[in-house]
């Protein structure tokens, strides 16, 4: 019996030839990244270890740190977190990305060449599963596990069973990777891949843009998966080669690999999807949400703040104004994407539409210090989550959609099918 891509990566990292679901393996970690919310905890990392002579992380070359959640800091607490991370990184000789050179950490990791196929990449952030779009095993770990990896370079996993999603059909206009996962969640439920490896495959995935692949892998955690993953396509491999000189090994699942379930989905006639409050799994085709009034629209996040998303939004917004009763917030996922938007004239489109453009960061998605909803307000966002109170007051509501759907709602003042604006 063959092995899945996830099993192969874990076996390689554990130094063994074969591993199967249910087995516990100790793996060497290829890379771990640290962000500002962890900083205060990390500043106390070595307390209690000094008598053992442990005063440094095991391998600084495998660690990346950056200020990215709240940039620039909007509270003294955020500023203290940023300072603590700067100090920790300097003292340990860790590669550190300051504000002005970053954006959302998951996007920056990809752009700076720190994500490569076949590797084990970890962080204490739930959407670390994003890197599976590049054929890496990536998942979130807790703070204690982060400390263990920093000190020893290893951690352990129970090898997950794999659930395979075979996607077929040519995506219609203004339907992207996010819509596919929202549909999967609505039809199969939020627990469809609980503690499993969610593997995406099929001709649609093979021909899909890098940005849509990243969006799908990003949403793996909303399927309750341990990790989400797909074999790299040619565009992905070319992108990695353009960002790093380090060697990497592309891993593919064997034809006879064993899957707990295999699901098939034809997307040729799909419409954009909307997730109703308060769960990404509460999804329906966009026309079932038409007419719902909104107060705020947000385009950004680690799920849909990339160039593909912002281009889609600009298609809808060009020559139009945001509804007078709506505020539109646009946050590119990174400084690099911000620069591309400037070069392509997208920022001009957003400004002319009377949108607010903010510094690359998580923004309202993680309940940070900008763009939050007040009591009773209704928002629509391109972010990955719409849990109660996540983007503002617990008595506010957030709907989820792709960037074009969010932009169309901002113009109309209510949720509408974005294809009406194409």
C-alpha positions, -999 to +999 in steps of 0.1 A: +000+000+000+013+034-010+015+066+011-001+100+010+018+132+006+013+139+043+026+105+054+057+108+032+066+142+046+062+131+082+082+099+075+110+119+059+111+143+089+111+114+113+140+096+096+119+065+088+109+049+055+072+043+062+046+057+086+008+050+088-022+068+103-023+064+141+014+060+146+032+085+167+064+100+151+090+125+164+099+148+136+126+173+129+111+207+122+123+225+091+110+260+101+090+278+128+079+314+128+071+337+156+048+367+157+041+395+181+013+381+203+038+354+214+065+378+224+059+383+261+057+346+267+089+341+247+108+367+267+105+343+296+114+312+276+147+304+294+136+310+329+141+278+348+165+265+321+196+286+330+208+261+356+208+235+328+229+258+307+201+264+281+202+301+271+197+300+234+174+284+208+188+253+193+190+265+156+183+302+150+185+296+112+153+276+113+134+304+131+117+335+115+101+363+136+080+393+125+057+420+137+024+413+118-007+410+139-012+446+149+008+469+127+014+496+136+005+490+172-028+506+182-024+500+219+004+501+245+000+464+250+006+458+212+036+480+213+051+461+243+046+428+224+064+442+194+093+454+215+096+421+233+097+402+200+124+426+186+145+420+217+141+383+217+150+380+180+181+402+184+193+383+215+190+349+197+202+359+163+169+351+147+159+365+113+135+393+121+111+413+098+102+447+111+070+467+102+073+481+068+089+449+055+061+425+063+023+422+063+004+392+074+029+365+085+016+337+064+019+357+032+054+371+041+066+335+048+057+326+013+070+357-004+104+356+014+110+320+004+106+304+038+080+279+026+092+250+004+075+217-007+081+187+014+090+205+046+075+206+081+066+242+090+050+252+123+037+282+141+013+291+170-013+304+146-043+284+135-040+293+098-005+279+095-021+252+074-019+277+045+015+264+034+000+231+024-008+249-009+030+245-016+031+208-007+044+214+028+032+198+060+021+228+080+000+231+111-005+251+143+010+241+176+005+255+211+029+278+230+045+249+250+052+231+217+066+263+202+090+264+232+099+228+227+107+232+190+129+263+198+148+244+224+151+210+208+142+214+171+117+185+173+081+178+181+058+148+177+026+141+158+002+113+156+002+106+118-033+117+106-055+097+083-062+116+050-094+128+035-092+135-002-113+161-021-111+157-059-121+189-076-132+188-112-145+214-137-135+248-149-142+275-123-168+301-136-160+338-135-157+353-101-157+319-084-124+311-067-108+286-042-125+301-012-160+295-027-151+258-032-142+253+005-173+272+017-194+249-005-176+218+009-181+230+045-218+237+038-225+203+022-202+181+043-200+200+076-174+217+097-161+184+110-155+167+076-118+164+082-115+165+120-079+158+130-072+145+095-050+156+066-073+174+041-058+167+007-071+186-024-065+171-058-080+169-093-077+188-126-092+220-111-065+221-084-038+213-109-047+244-130-056+267-101-038+299-094-014+301-065-036+326-047-067+304-048-046+273-037-034+293-007-069+303+001-082+267+000-053+254+022-059+284+046-094+272+052-083+237+061-085+246+098-122+256+093-127+219+083-111+210+116-082+194+097-048+189+113-033+201+080-045+209+045-022+200+016-020+196-022+007+185-046+026+216-060+017+225-096+041+240-121+033+275-112+039+268-075+072+252-082+083+281-104+073+306-077+093+288-050+124+286-072+121+324-078+121+330-040+148+307-027+181+291-037+176+263-012+170+229-026+136+212-020+119+179-028+084+178-043+063+151-028+033+134-044+008+109-030+011+074-044-016+062-067-025+034-043-024+056-012-051+049+014-077+075+022-104+074+049-128+091+025-127+104-011-151+131-021-157+144-057-169+179-065-178+194-099-174+232-098-182+240-134-216+255-126-208+269-092-219+303-080-200+324-055-208+313-019-217+333+012-212+320+048-239+333+071-231+341+108-216+326+129-196+298+111-178+293+078-198+261+075-231+280+074-227+286+036-252+290+008-250+303-028-248+341-029-283+346-043-298+331-011-282+360+008-292+388-017-307+419-001-291+416+033-281+451+043-245+457+055-227+485+074-191+475+066-172+455+040-137+443+046-113+430+019-081+414+032-068+388+056-045+357+052-073+341+033-082+367+006-059+397+007-037+387-022-033+401-057-059+379-073-085+390-047-077+427-050-078+425-088-113+409-085-124+436-062-111+463-085-131+449-114-162+454-094-153+488-080-138+505-111-160+535-120-183+530-090-186+544-055-192+526-022-228+530-010-231+561+012-243+539+041-213+515+039-177+518+048-152+497+028-119+487+043-091+473+020-060+458+036-034+442+012-019+411+028+017+423+025+039+452+016+048+434-016+011+431-026+006+467-016+033+477-040+019+456-068-015+473-063+002+507-066+020+496-098-012+482-114-034+512-104-056+492-081-051+516-052-064+544-074-095+524-081-100+518-043-095+555-035-118+566-063-145+542-049-140+559-015-125+529+003-102+531+033-068+515+026-049+503+056-014+491+064-008+454+056-018+435+087-046+412+100-069+441+106-104+433+118-101+396+110-084+388+143-102+415+163-071+437+162-072+475+166-088+487+134-121+481+115-141+465+142-179+463+142-201+480+168-231+465+185-258+456+160-238+463+129-236+439+100-204+433+080-192+412+051-156+401+049-132+382+027-116+368+059-116+331+069-138+333+100-170+349+112-174+336+147-195+356+172-175+386+183-144+378+163-145+410+142-161+433+168-190+434+193-206+400+201-239+414+190-226+422+155-228+399+125-202+390+098-209+373+065-181+357+045-175+358+008-148+362-018-133+396-025-155+403-055-186+395-035-175+418-007-168+446-032-202+442-048-219+444-015-200+476-007-213+492-039-249+479-036-252+485+001-264+449+005-253+414-004-255+408-041-241+384-068-208+400-079-213+387-114-239+415-119-210+439-118-186+420-140 
